[in-house]
Amino acid sequence: MTNSENMLQQLRSEASTIFTSAIKAVNPNQAIKRYVHVKDDYLYIGTDDEIKFKLSDYDRIILIGAGKATAPMAKAIEDLLGNRIDNGMINVKYGFTEELKHTKITEADHPVPDQNGVEGTKKILELLQTATEKDLVFSLISGGGSALLPYPASGITLRQKQELTKELIACGASIDEINAVRKHISAVKGGQMARAAYPATTINLMLSDVVADKIDVIASGPFTPDSSSFHDVWNIINKYGLNEIPESIRTYLDAGVKGEKPETPKENDPVFQNVFNFIIGSNIIALEAAEKKARELGYQTLILSSMIEGETRDVARVHSAIAKEILMTGRPVLPPACIISGGETTVTIRGKGLGGRNQEFGLASALDLIGLPPRVVILSGGTDGNDGPTDAAGAIVDPLSVERGEIAGLNAVSFLQDNDAYHFLDKSQDLLITGPTNTNVMDVRLILIR
């Protein structure tokens, strides 16, 4: 093995180690136990135990939730409260499960909702509707919760909701925009679960997978006030030219704009007076853990931002430019350097290939790295371990990635144009495979330079 190959192998190994450290820092079970404490008859919530509840004041404790990380969150609550839990129901992505004693799990599809998700959500909604002012509800919400809590509004079918969700994802709409639409064609999102649970006391614990940790956007805010409106939804549909939306959805949204359908509950609505919201984990926590591990490995570090959005290929080009700047001028950080960023980009789908935003980021970066010395590696990975409809979390690429693909007979530009990063990166041996991580706080990107 040449010195160059040794260097790249070391960089790729260290990138994987740093990424793993980021994921471990947002372990949902541990996050719950940092925020929730039980002592005698009292339940304490918050890192400084800022809110206290007397457990004997409640007749029942109910546990509900949805998301990719919700099963380990539920396991943590069960560890803390045990037999005090009277009933529990959660929806999770297929395969994202735990062994639970007091909580029933419904496995469903993501990112496009399926009938399993609808049935699980119906059961959760029916359970919440039995709640009284003498009940305590734990809501456990994590990334993926929007798709995993599907319950279409009256007159809208699951298939129609699926069609619109696919269109929104394909056109490059942001998660905020997608969720604004989801809220207004749903019977549970945008604070509507708070309506169902009222007047019970609800502790809503959220693992954030959205930029800036906006609580009304996380899983489309089932227990939080909604700042968007039917008018906003029409603006989003017009912005992306979604003229072929199902007629029943068009009719429902028209009625909402005219005031003939109820708006989602807003701030100061009484349904929120007994709801307590906490973010227990977020992207910046993962980035800080990555920074700590990189420093232990001898790198000088810089966290760019945990709030990076935009078209994936454009963001990749910026990161590649930073790598080139470091190699040429030593700015903004001298080698050995580790540049870290987070957030969630979007892909406008124009081809028919297979991949996800992190794999697309990797392939676009690999094209920009051609010709650079073999002492730079770029990693982009989803903290949930799933990037798009694939078994990969993302990609780790270097200046020789495109060459490895060409040796296998593949053209990187053609594969990128067809949104087929997965099949190129598979052949170039650049896929990042972690398996399901049972957490989800958006993406982590790394630039490593020795």
C-alpha positions as a Markdown table, in Angstrom:
| # | Residue | x | y | z |
|---|---|---|---|---|
| 1 | Met | 0.0 | 0.0 | 0.0 |
| 2 | Thr | 1.4 | 3.4 | -1.0 |
| 3 | Asn | 1.8 | 6.4 | 1.4 |
| 4 | Ser | -1.1 | 8.1 | -0.3 |
| 5 | Glu | -3.3 | 5.1 | 0.2 |
| 6 | Asn | -2.3 | 4.8 | 3.8 |
| 7 | Met | -3.1 | 8.5 | 4.3 |
| 8 | Leu | -6.6 | 8.1 | 2.8 |
| 9 | Gln | -7.3 | 5.0 | 4.8 |
| 10 | Gln | -6.3 | 6.8 | 8.0 |
| 11 | Leu | -8.5 | 9.8 | 7.1 |
| 12 | Arg | -11.5 | 7.7 | 6.2 |
| 13 | Ser | -11.2 | 5.7 | 9.4 |
| 14 | Glu | -11.0 | 8.9 | 11.5 |
| 15 | Ala | -13.9 | 10.4 | 9.7 |
| 16 | Ser | -16.0 | 7.3 | 10.6 |
| 17 | Thr | -14.9 | 7.5 | 14.2 |
| 18 | Ile | -15.8 | 11.2 | 14.5 |
| 19 | Phe | -19.2 | 10.5 | 12.9 |
| 20 | Thr | -19.9 | 7.6 | 15.3 |
| 21 | Ser | -19.0 | 9.9 | 18.3 |
| 22 | Ala | -21.6 | 12.5 | 17.0 |
| 23 | Ile | -24.3 | 9.8 | 16.9 |
| 24 | Lys | -23.5 | 8.5 | 20.4 |
| 25 | Ala | -23.9 | 12.0 | 21.8 |
| 26 | Val | -27.5 | 12.1 | 20.7 |
| 27 | Asn | -28.5 | 8.7 | 22.0 |
| 28 | Pro | -32.2 | 9.2 | 22.8 |
| 29 | Asn | -32.3 | 6.9 | 25.8 |
| 30 | Gln | -29.5 | 8.9 | 27.5 |
| 31 | Ala | -31.0 | 12.2 | 26.4 |
| 32 | Ile | -34.3 | 11.3 | 28.1 |
| 33 | Lys | -32.5 | 10.4 | 31.3 |
| 34 | Arg | -30.6 | 13.7 | 31.3 |
| 35 | Tyr | -33.9 | 15.5 | 31.3 |
| 36 | Val | -36.3 | 13.3 | 33.3 |
| 37 | His | -35.7 | 12.3 | 36.9 |
| 38 | Val | -37.9 | 10.5 | 39.4 |
| 39 | Lys | -37.5 | 10.7 | 43.2 |
| 40 | Asp | -40.0 | 9.3 | 45.5 |
| 41 | Asp | -43.4 | 10.7 | 44.5 |
| 42 | Tyr | -42.0 | 13.5 | 42.3 |
| 43 | Leu | -41.2 | 13.7 | 38.6 |
| 44 | Tyr | -38.6 | 16.3 | 37.6 |
| 45 | Ile | -38.2 | 17.6 | 34.1 |
| 46 | Gly | -35.3 | 19.7 | 32.7 |
| 47 | Thr | -31.5 | 19.6 | 33.0 |
| 48 | Asp | -31.9 | 21.7 | 36.2 |
| 49 | Asp | -35.1 | 19.9 | 37.4 |
| 50 | Glu | -36.9 | 23.2 | 36.7 |
| 51 | Ile | -40.4 | 21.7 | 36.6 |
| 52 | Lys | -41.8 | 19.3 | 39.2 |
| 53 | Phe | -44.9 | 17.1 | 39.1 |
| 54 | Lys | -46.4 | 15.1 | 42.0 |
| 55 | Leu | -47.1 | 11.7 | 40.5 |
| 56 | Ser | -49.8 | 10.8 | 43.0 |
| 57 | Asp | -51.9 | 13.8 | 41.7 |
| 58 | Tyr | -52.6 | 11.8 | 38.5 |
| 59 | Asp | -54.9 | 8.8 | 38.0 |
| 60 | Arg | -53.1 | 7.6 | 34.9 |
| 61 | Ile | -49.8 | 8.0 | 33.1 |
| 62 | Ile | -50.1 | 7.6 | 29.3 |
| 63 | Leu | -47.2 | 7.3 | 26.9 |
| 64 | Ile | -47.6 | 8.1 | 23.2 |
| 65 | Gly | -45.3 | 9.2 | 20.4 |
| 66 | Ala | -43.8 | 8.8 | 16.9 |
| 67 | Gly | -40.5 | 8.9 | 15.2 |
| 68 | Lys | -37.3 | 7.1 | 14.3 |
| 69 | Ala | -35.9 | 7.5 | 17.8 |
| 70 | Thr | -39.2 | 7.1 | 19.8 |
| 71 | Ala | -38.7 | 3.4 | 20.8 |
| 72 | Pro | -35.5 | 4.1 | 22.8 |
| 73 | Met | -37.1 | 7.2 | 24.2 |
| 74 | Ala | -40.0 | 5.1 | 25.4 |
| 75 | Lys | -37.6 | 2.5 | 26.8 |
| 76 | Ala | -36.0 | 5.3 | 28.9 |
| 77 | Ile | -39.4 | 6.4 | 30.3 |
| 78 | Glu | -40.3 | 2.8 | 31.1 |
| 79 | Asp | -37.0 | 2.4 | 32.9 |
| 80 | Leu | -37.8 | 5.5 | 35.0 |
| 81 | Leu | -41.5 | 4.9 | 35.6 |
| 82 | Gly | -42.0 | 1.2 | 35.2 |
| 83 | Asn | -45.5 | -0.1 | 36.3 |
| 84 | Arg | -46.7 | 3.5 | 36.9 |
| 85 | Ile | -47.3 | 3.6 | 33.1 |
| 86 | Asp | -51.0 | 2.6 | 32.5 |
| 87 | Asn | -50.9 | 2.6 | 28.7 |
| 88 | Gly | -48.5 | 3.3 | 25.9 |
| 89 | Met | -48.7 | 3.5 | 22.1 |
| 90 | Ile | -46.0 | 4.6 | 19.7 |
| 91 | Asn | -45.4 | 4.6 | 15.9 |
| 92 | Val | -41.8 | 3.9 | 14.6 |
| 93 | Lys | -40.2 | 3.3 | 11.3 |
| 94 | Tyr | -39.9 | -0.4 | 10.3 |
| 95 | Gly | -36.9 | -1.9 | 12.1 |
| 96 | Phe | -36.5 | 1.0 | 14.6 |
| 97 | Thr | -37.8 | -1.0 | 17.6 |
| 98 | Glu | -37.0 | -1.8 | 21.2 |
| 99 | Glu | -38.2 | -4.5 | 23.7 |
| 100 | Leu | -40.9 | -2.6 | 25.7 |
| 101 | Lys | -43.1 | -3.8 | 28.5 |
| 102 | His | -45.8 | -1.2 | 28.8 |
| 103 | Thr | -45.9 | 0.3 | 25.3 |
| 104 | Lys | -47.3 | -1.1 | 22.1 |
| 105 | Ile | -45.3 | -0.4 | 19.0 |
| 106 | Thr | -46.7 | 0.1 | 15.5 |
| 107 | Glu | -44.1 | -0.1 | 12.8 |
| 108 | Ala | -44.8 | 2.0 | 9.7 |
| 109 | Asp | -43.2 | 3.5 | 6.6 |
| 110 | His | -41.1 | 6.6 | 6.2 |
| 111 | Pro | -40.7 | 9.1 | 4.5 |
| 112 | Val | -44.0 | 8.3 | 2.6 |
| 113 | Pro | -46.7 | 7.3 | 5.2 |
| 114 | Asp | -48.5 | 4.0 | 4.9 |
| 115 | Gln | -51.7 | 2.4 | 6.2 |
| 116 | Asn | -49.9 | 1.0 | 9.3 |
| 117 | Gly | -49.1 | 4.5 | 10.3 |
| 118 | Val | -52.7 | 5.5 | 9.9 |
| 119 | Glu | -53.9 | 2.7 | 12.0 |
| 120 | Gly | -51.3 | 3.3 | 14.7 |
| 121 | Thr | -52.2 | 7.0 | 14.8 |
| 122 | Lys | -55.9 | 6.3 | 15.1 |
| 123 | Lys | -55.2 | 4.2 | 18.2 |
| 124 | Ile | -53.0 | 7.0 | 19.7 |
| 125 | Leu | -55.7 | 9.5 | 19.0 |
| 126 | Glu | -58.4 | 7.4 | 20.5 |
| 127 | Leu | -56.3 | 6.9 | 23.6 |
| 128 | Leu | -55.7 | 10.6 | 24.0 |
| 129 | Gln | -59.4 | 11.3 | 23.7 |
| 130 | Thr | -60.0 | 9.3 | 26.9 |
| 131 | Ala | -57.6 | 11.6 | 28.8 |
| 132 | Thr | -58.9 | 13.8 | 31.6 |
| 133 | Glu | -57.4 | 16.6 | 33.8 |
| 134 | Lys | -56.3 | 13.8 | 36.2 |
| 135 | Asp | -54.1 | 12.2 | 33.6 |
| 136 | Leu | -50.4 | 12.7 | 32.8 |
| 137 | Val | -49.4 | 12.3 | 29.1 |
| 138 | Phe | -45.8 | 11.7 | 27.9 |
| 139 | Ser | -45.4 | 12.6 | 24.2 |
| 140 | Leu | -42.2 | 11.3 | 22.7 |
| 141 | Ile | -41.5 | 13.0 | 19.4 |
| 142 | Ser | -38.4 | 12.5 | 17.1 |
| 143 | Gly | -37.4 | 12.9 | 13.5 |
| 144 | Gly | -39.7 | 11.1 | 11.1 |
| 145 | Gly | -42.7 | 11.8 | 13.3 |
| 146 | Ser | -44.5 | 13.7 | 10.5 |
| 147 | Ala | -44.6 | 10.6 | 8.2 |
| 148 | Leu | -45.2 | 8.3 | 11.1 |
| 149 | Leu | -48.2 | 10.1 | 12.5 |
| 150 | Pro | -50.4 | 10.1 | 9.4 |
| 151 | Tyr | -54.1 | 10.7 | 9.9 |
| 152 | Pro | -55.6 | 12.6 | 6.9 |
| 153 | Ala | -58.2 | 15.3 | 7.4 |
| 154 | Ser | -61.8 | 14.4 | 6.5 |
| 155 | Gly | -62.3 | 13.7 | 2.8 |
| 156 | Ile | -58.6 | 13.1 | 2.1 |
| 157 | Thr | -57.3 | 9.6 | 1.5 |
| 158 | Leu | -53.9 | 8.2 | 2.5 |
| 159 | Arg | -53.0 | 7.7 | -1.1 |
| 160 | Gln | -53.7 | 11.3 | -2.0 |
| 161 | Lys | -51.6 | 12.4 | 1.0 |
| 162 | Gln | -48.8 | 10.1 | -0.2 |
| 163 | Glu | -48.9 | 11.6 | -3.7 |
| 164 | Leu | -48.6 | 15.2 | -2.4 |
| 165 | Thr | -45.8 | 14.2 | 0.0 |
| 166 | Lys | -43.8 | 12.7 | -2.9 |
| 167 | Glu | -44.3 | 15.8 | -5.0 |
| 168 | Leu | -43.2 | 18.1 | -2.1 |
| 169 | Ile | -40.0 | 15.9 | -1.5 |
| 170 | Ala | -39.2 | 15.7 | -5.2 |
| 171 | Cys | -39.6 | 19.5 | -5.9 |
| 172 | Gly | -37.0 | 20.5 | -3.3 |
| 173 | Ala | -39.4 | 22.0 | -0.8 |
| 174 | Ser | -37.8 | 22.6 | 2.6 |
| 175 | Ile | -38.9 | 20.6 | 5.7 |
| 176 | Asp | -40.7 | 23.7 | 7.1 |
| 177 | Glu | -42.7 | 24.0 | 3.9 |
| 178 | Ile | -43.5 | 20.3 | 3.7 |
| 179 | Asn | -44.7 | 20.3 | 7.3 |
| 180 | Ala | -46.8 | 23.4 | 6.8 |
| 181 | Val | -48.7 | 21.5 | 4.1 |
| 182 | Arg | -48.8 | 18.3 | 6.2 |
| 183 | Lys | -50.4 | 20.1 | 9.1 |
| 184 | His | -53.3 | 21.4 | 7.0 |
| 185 | Ile | -54.3 | 18.1 | 5.4 |
| 186 | Ser | -54.0 | 16.3 | 8.8 |
| 187 | Ala | -56.3 | 15.7 | 11.7 |
| 188 | Val | -53.5 | 15.4 | 14.3 |
| 189 | Lys | -50.6 | 17.7 | 13.3 |
| 190 | Gly | -50.1 | 21.4 | 14.0 |
| 191 | Gly | -51.3 | 21.2 | 17.6 |
| 192 | Gln | -54.3 | 19.0 | 16.9 |
| 193 | Met | -53.1 | 16.2 | 19.2 |
| 194 | Ala | -53.0 | 18.8 | 22.0 |
| 195 | Arg | -56.7 | 19.4 | 21.3 |
| 196 | Ala | -57.3 | 15.6 | 21.7 |
| 197 | Ala | -55.4 | 15.3 | 25.0 |
| 198 | Tyr | -56.8 | 18.5 | 26.6 |
| 199 | Pro | -57.3 | 19.0 | 29.6 |
| 200 | Ala | -54.7 | 16.4 | 30.5 |
| 201 | Thr | -51.2 | 17.5 | 31.5 |
| 202 | Thr | -48.8 | 16.7 | 28.6 |
| 203 | Ile | -45.0 | 16.6 | 28.8 |
| 204 | Asn | -43.8 | 16.8 | 25.2 |
| 205 | Leu | -40.2 | 15.6 | 24.8 |
| 206 | Met | -38.6 | 16.2 | 21.4 |
| 207 | Leu | -35.5 | 15.0 | 19.7 |
| 208 | Ser | -35.0 | 17.8 | 17.1 |
| 209 | Asp | -34.4 | 17.0 | 13.4 |
| 210 | Val | -35.1 | 20.5 | 12.1 |
| 211 | Val | -33.0 | 23.5 | 11.5 |
| 212 | Ala | -33.0 | 26.0 | 14.4 |
| 213 | Asp | -35.0 | 23.5 | 16.5 |
| 214 | Lys | -38.3 | 25.0 | 15.7 |
| 215 | Ile | -40.7 | 23.1 | 17.9 |
| 216 | Asp | -43.7 | 23.7 | 15.6 |
| 217 | Val | -41.8 | 22.0 | 12.8 |
| 218 | Ile | -40.5 | 18.9 | 14.6 |
| 219 | Ala | -42.8 | 16.1 | 13.4 |
| 220 | Ser | -45.2 | 18.9 | 12.3 |
| 221 | Gly | -45.8 | 19.9 | 15.9 |
| 222 | Pro | -48.6 | 17.7 | 17.1 |
| 223 | Phe | -48.5 | 19.3 | 20.5 |
| 224 | Thr | -47.3 | 22.8 | 19.7 |
| 225 | Pro | -49.0 | 26.0 | 18.4 |
| 226 | Asp | -49.0 | 26.2 | 14.6 |
| 227 | Ser | -47.7 | 29.5 | 13.1 |
| 228 | Ser | -48.7 | 28.5 | 9.5 |
| 229 | Ser | -52.1 | 28.9 | 7.9 |
| 230 | Phe | -54.1 | 27.7 | 4.9 |
| 231 | His | -53.0 | 30.8 | 3.0 |
| 232 | Asp | -49.4 | 29.8 | 3.6 |
| 233 | Val | -50.0 | 26.4 | 2.2 |
| 234 | Trp | -51.5 | 27.7 | -1.0 |
| 235 | Asn | -48.4 | 30.0 | -1.4 |
| 236 | Ile | -46.1 | 26.9 | -1.0 |
| 237 | Ile | -48.1 | 25.0 | -3.6 |
| 238 | Asn | -48.0 | 27.9 | -6.0 |
| 239 | Lys | -44.3 | 28.5 | -5.4 |
| 240 | Tyr | -43.4 | 25.0 | -6.6 |
| 241 | Gly | -46.0 | 24.9 | -9.3 |
| 242 | Leu | -47.8 | 21.8 | -7.8 |
| 243 | Asn | -50.8 | 22.2 | -10.1 |
| 244 | Glu | -51.7 | 18.5 | -10.2 |
| 245 | Ile | -52.6 | 18.0 | -6.6 |
| 246 | Pro | -55.5 | 15.7 | -5.8 |
| 247 | Glu | -58.9 | 17.4 | -6.2 |
| 248 | Ser | -60.0 | 16.4 | -2.7 |
| 249 | Ile | -57.0 | 18.2 | -1.2 |
| 250 | Arg | -57.5 | 21.2 | -3.4 |
| 251 | Thr | -61.2 | 21.4 | -2.2 |
| 252 | Tyr | -60.2 | 21.0 | 1.4 |
| 253 | Leu | -57.6 | 23.7 | 1.2 |
| 254 | Asp | -60.0 | 26.0 | -0.6 |
| 255 | Ala | -62.5 | 25.5 | 2.2 |
| 256 | Gly | -59.8 | 26.3 | 4.8 |
| 257 | Val | -58.8 | 29.5 | 3.1 |
| 258 | Lys | -62.5 | 30.5 | 3.1 |
| 259 | Gly | -62.8 | 29.8 | 6.8 |
| 260 | Glu | -65.1 | 26.8 | 6.2 |
| 261 | Lys | -62.6 | 24.4 | 7.8 |
| 262 | Pro | -61.1 | 24.9 | 11.3 |
| 263 | Glu | -57.5 | 26.3 | 11.4 |
| 264 | Thr | -54.8 | 24.5 | 13.4 |
| 265 | Pro | -54.7 | 25.8 | 17.0 |
| 266 | Lys | -52.5 | 28.9 | 17.5 |
| 267 | Glu | -50.6 | 30.4 | 20.3 |
| 268 | Asn | -52.8 | 31.3 | 23.4 |
| 269 | Asp | -55.3 | 28.6 | 22.6 |
| 270 | Pro | -56.4 | 27.0 | 25.9 |
| 271 | Val | -55.5 | 23.5 | 24.7 |
| 272 | Phe | -51.8 | 24.4 | 25.3 |
| 273 | Gln | -52.1 | 25.7 | 28.8 |
| 274 | Asn | -51.1 | 22.3 | 30.3 |
| 275 | Val | -48.5 | 21.4 | 27.6 |
| 276 | Phe | -44.8 | 21.5 | 28.6 |
| 277 | Asn | -42.3 | 21.3 | 25.7 |
| 278 | Phe | -38.7 | 20.3 | 25.9 |
| 279 | Ile | -36.0 | 19.7 | 23.3 |
| 280 | Ile | -33.8 | 16.9 | 24.7 |
| 281 | Gly | -31.4 | 16.6 | 21.7 |
| 282 | Ser | -30.4 | 18.5 | 18.6 |
| 283 | Asn | -27.9 | 18.7 | 15.8 |
| 284 | Ile | -25.6 | 21.1 | 17.6 |
| 285 | Ile | -25.0 | 18.5 | 20.3 |
| 286 | Ala | -23.9 | 16.0 | 17.7 |
| 287 | Leu | -21.6 | 18.6 | 16.1 |
| 288 | Glu | -20.0 | 19.5 | 19.4 |
| 289 | Ala | -19.4 | 15.8 | 20.1 |
| 290 | Ala | -17.8 | 15.5 | 16.7 |
| 291 | Glu | -15.6 | 18.5 | 17.4 |
| 292 | Lys | -14.5 | 17.0 | 20.7 |
| 293 | Lys | -13.5 | 13.6 | 19.1 |
| 294 | Ala | -11.7 | 15.4 | 16.3 |
| 295 | Arg | -9.6 | 17.4 | 18.7 |
| 296 | Glu | -8.7 | 14.1 | 20.6 |
| 297 | Leu | -7.5 | 12.8 | 17.2 |
| 298 | Gly | -5.2 | 15.8 | 16.8 |
| 299 | Tyr | -7.3 | 18.0 | 14.5 |
| 300 | Gln | -7.8 | 21.8 | 14.6 |
| 301 | Thr | -11.5 | 22.2 | 14.4 |
| 302 | Leu | -14.2 | 24.6 | 13.3 |
| 303 | Ile | -18.0 | 24.2 | 13.4 |
| 304 | Leu | -19.4 | 26.1 | 10.5 |
| 305 | Ser | -23.1 | 25.9 | 11.4 |
| 306 | Ser | -25.8 | 23.5 | 12.5 |
| 307 | Met | -28.4 | 25.3 | 10.3 |
| 308 | Ile | -27.2 | 24.7 | 6.8 |
| 309 | Glu | -30.0 | 24.3 | 4.2 |
| 310 | Gly | -30.2 | 24.6 | 0.5 |
| 311 | Glu | -29.8 | 22.5 | -2.7 |
| 312 | Thr | -27.4 | 19.6 | -1.9 |
| 313 | Arg | -25.1 | 20.1 | -4.9 |
| 314 | Asp | -24.7 | 23.8 | -4.1 |
| 315 | Val | -23.8 | 23.1 | -0.4 |
| 316 | Ala | -21.4 | 20.4 | -1.5 |
| 317 | Arg | -19.6 | 22.8 | -3.8 |
| 318 | Val | -19.2 | 25.2 | -0.9 |
| 319 | His | -17.7 | 22.5 | 1.3 |
| 320 | Ser | -15.3 | 21.4 | -1.5 |
| 321 | Ala | -14.2 | 25.1 | -1.9 |
| 322 | Ile | -13.4 | 25.3 | 1.8 |
| 323 | Ala | -11.3 | 22.1 | 1.5 |
| 324 | Lys | -9.4 | 23.7 | -1.4 |
| 325 | Glu | -8.9 | 27.0 | 0.5 |
| 326 | Ile | -7.4 | 25.1 | 3.5 |
| 327 | Leu | -5.0 | 23.2 | 1.2 |
| 328 | Met | -3.9 | 26.4 | -0.6 |
| 329 | Thr | -3.9 | 29.1 | 2.1 |
| 330 | Gly | -4.5 | 27.4 | 5.5 |
| 331 | Arg | -7.7 | 29.4 | 6.0 |
| 332 | Pro | -9.9 | 29.2 | 7.9 |
| 333 | Val | -8.0 | 26.5 | 9.8 |
| 334 | Leu | -4.5 | 25.1 | 9.3 |
| 335 | Pro | -4.1 | 21.4 | 8.7 |
| 336 | Pro | -4.6 | 19.0 | 10.3 |
| 337 | Ala | -8.1 | 20.4 | 10.0 |
| 338 | Cys | -11.6 | 19.2 | 10.7 |
| 339 | Ile | -14.4 | 21.4 | 9.4 |
| 340 | Ile | -17.8 | 20.3 | 10.8 |
| 341 | Ser | -21.3 | 21.3 | 9.7 |
| 342 | Gly | -24.9 | 20.2 | 10.2 |
| 343 | Gly | -28.4 | 20.9 | 9.1 |
| 344 | Glu | -30.4 | 19.4 | 6.3 |
| 345 | Thr | -30.2 | 20.0 | 2.6 |
| 346 | Thr | -32.7 | 19.2 | -0.2 |
| 347 | Val | -32.4 | 17.4 | -3.5 |
| 348 | Thr | -34.5 | 18.5 | -6.5 |
| 349 | Ile | -35.1 | 15.1 | -8.2 |
| 350 | Arg | -34.6 | 15.2 | -12.0 |
| 351 | Gly | -33.4 | 11.7 | -12.6 |
| 352 | Lys | -34.6 | 8.1 | -11.9 |
| 353 | Gly | -31.7 | 6.8 | -9.8 |
| 354 | Leu | -31.3 | 5.8 | -6.2 |
| 355 | Gly | -29.8 | 7.8 | -3.4 |
| 356 | Gly | -30.4 | 10.4 | -0.8 |
| 357 | Arg | -29.2 | 13.9 | 0.0 |
| 358 | Asn | -26.0 | 12.8 | 1.8 |
| 359 | Gln | -25.0 | 10.4 | -1.0 |
| 360 | Glu | -25.7 | 13.1 | -3.6 |
| 361 | Phe | -23.6 | 15.5 | -1.4 |
| 362 | Gly | -20.8 | 12.9 | -1.5 |
| 363 | Leu | -20.8 | 12.3 | -5.2 |
| 364 | Ala | -21.0 | 16.0 | -6.0 |
| 365 | Ser | -18.1 | 16.6 | -3.6 |
| 366 | Ala | -16.1 | 13.8 | -5.1 |
| 367 | Leu | -16.3 | 15.5 | -8.5 |
| 368 | Asp | -14.9 | 18.7 | -7.0 |
| 369 | Leu | -12.1 | 16.9 | -5.3 |
| 370 | Ile | -10.6 | 15.5 | -8.5 |
| 371 | Gly | -6.9 | 16.5 | -8.8 |
| 372 | Leu | -6.4 | 17.4 | -5.1 |
| 373 | Pro | -3.7 | 15.7 | -3.1 |
| 374 | Pro | -4.8 | 12.5 | -1.4 |
| 375 | Arg | -4.9 | 14.0 | 2.1 |
| 376 | Val | -8.5 | 15.2 | 2.1 |
| 377 | Val | -11.7 | 13.3 | 2.9 |
| 378 | Ile | -15.3 | 14.6 | 3.0 |
| 379 | Leu | -18.1 | 12.7 | 4.9 |
| 380 | Ser | -21.8 | 13.4 | 4.8 |
| 381 | Gly | -24.1 | 11.2 | 6.8 |
| 382 | Gly | -27.7 | 11.1 | 8.2 |
| 383 | Thr | -27.6 | 10.6 | 12.0 |
| 384 | Asp | -30.5 | 8.1 | 11.6 |
| 385 | Gly | -28.5 | 5.8 | 9.5 |
| 386 | Asn | -30.9 | 6.0 | 6.6 |
| 387 | Asp | -30.3 | 8.3 | 3.6 |
| 388 | Gly | -33.2 | 8.3 | 1.3 |
| 389 | Pro | -34.8 | 4.9 | 0.4 |
| 390 | Thr | -31.4 | 3.1 | 0.8 |
| 391 | Asp | -29.4 | 1.1 | 3.4 |
| 392 | Ala | -26.7 | 3.8 | 3.5 |
| 393 | Ala | -26.3 | 6.7 | 5.9 |
| 394 | Gly | -24.4 | 8.7 | 3.4 |
| 395 | Ala | -20.9 | 8.7 | 1.9 |
| 396 | Ile | -17.2 | 9.2 | 2.6 |
| 397 | Val | -15.3 | 10.4 | -0.5 |
| 398 | Asp | -11.8 | 11.5 | -1.3 |
| 399 | Pro | -9.8 | 12.8 | -4.4 |
| 400 | Leu | -9.6 | 9.2 | -5.8 |
| 401 | Ser | -13.3 | 8.3 | -5.5 |
| 402 | Val | -14.3 | 9.3 | -9.1 |
| 403 | Glu | -11.3 | 7.3 | -10.4 |
| 404 | Arg | -12.3 | 4.2 | -8.5 |
| 405 | Gly | -15.8 | 4.5 | -10.1 |
| 406 | Glu | -14.3 | 5.0 | -13.6 |
| 407 | Ile | -12.2 | 1.8 | -13.1 |
| 408 | Ala | -15.5 | 0.1 | -12.5 |
| 409 | Gly | -16.8 | 1.5 | -15.8 |
| 410 | Leu | -19.0 | 4.3 | -14.3 |
| 411 | Asn | -19.3 | 8.0 | -15.3 |
| 412 | Ala | -19.7 | 10.1 | -12.1 |
| 413 | Val | -21.3 | 13.1 | -14.0 |
| 414 | Ser | -24.0 | 10.9 | -15.6 |
| 415 | Phe | -24.8 | 9.2 | -12.3 |
| 416 | Leu | -25.1 | 12.5 | -10.5 |
| 417 | Gln | -27.4 | 13.9 | -13.3 |
| 418 | Asp | -29.6 | 10.8 | -12.8 |
| 419 | Asn | -29.7 | 11.3 | -9.0 |
| 420 | Asp | -28.1 | 7.8 | -8.8 |
| 421 | Ala | -25.4 | 8.4 | -6.3 |
| 422 | Tyr | -26.0 | 5.1 | -4.5 |
| 423 | His | -25.0 | 2.9 | -7.4 |
| 424 | Phe | -21.9 | 4.9 | -8.2 |
| 425 | Leu | -20.7 | 5.1 | -4.6 |
| 426 | Asp | -21.4 | 1.4 | -4.1 |
| 427 | Lys | -18.9 | 0.6 | -6.9 |
| 428 | Ser | -16.4 | 3.3 | -5.8 |
| 429 | Gln | -16.5 | 1.8 | -2.2 |
| 430 | Asp | -17.6 | 5.1 | -0.7 |
| 431 | Leu | -21.0 | 4.3 | 0.9 |
| 432 | Leu | -21.3 | 5.1 | 4.6 |
| 433 | Ile | -23.2 | 2.1 | 6.1 |
| 434 | Thr | -24.1 | 2.3 | 9.8 |
| 435 | Gly | -27.5 | 0.5 | 10.0 |
| 436 | Pro | -30.4 | 2.1 | 11.9 |
| 437 | Thr | -29.1 | 4.2 | 14.8 |
| 438 | Asn | -32.4 | 4.8 | 16.5 |
| 439 | Thr | -31.7 | 8.5 | 16.7 |
| 440 | Asn | -32.3 | 11.4 | 14.3 |
| 441 | Val | -30.9 | 15.0 | 14.5 |
| 442 | Met | -30.5 | 15.7 | 10.8 |
| 443 | Asp | -27.1 | 15.4 | 9.1 |
| 444 | Val | -23.4 | 15.7 | 10.1 |
| 445 | Arg | -20.8 | 16.7 | 7.5 |
| 446 | Leu | -17.0 | 16.5 | 7.9 |
| 447 | Ile | -14.0 | 17.8 | 6.0 |
| 448 | Leu | -10.8 | 16.2 | 7.1 |
| 449 | Ile | -7.4 | 17.4 | 5.9 |
| 450 | Arg | -4.0 | 16.2 | 7.0 |
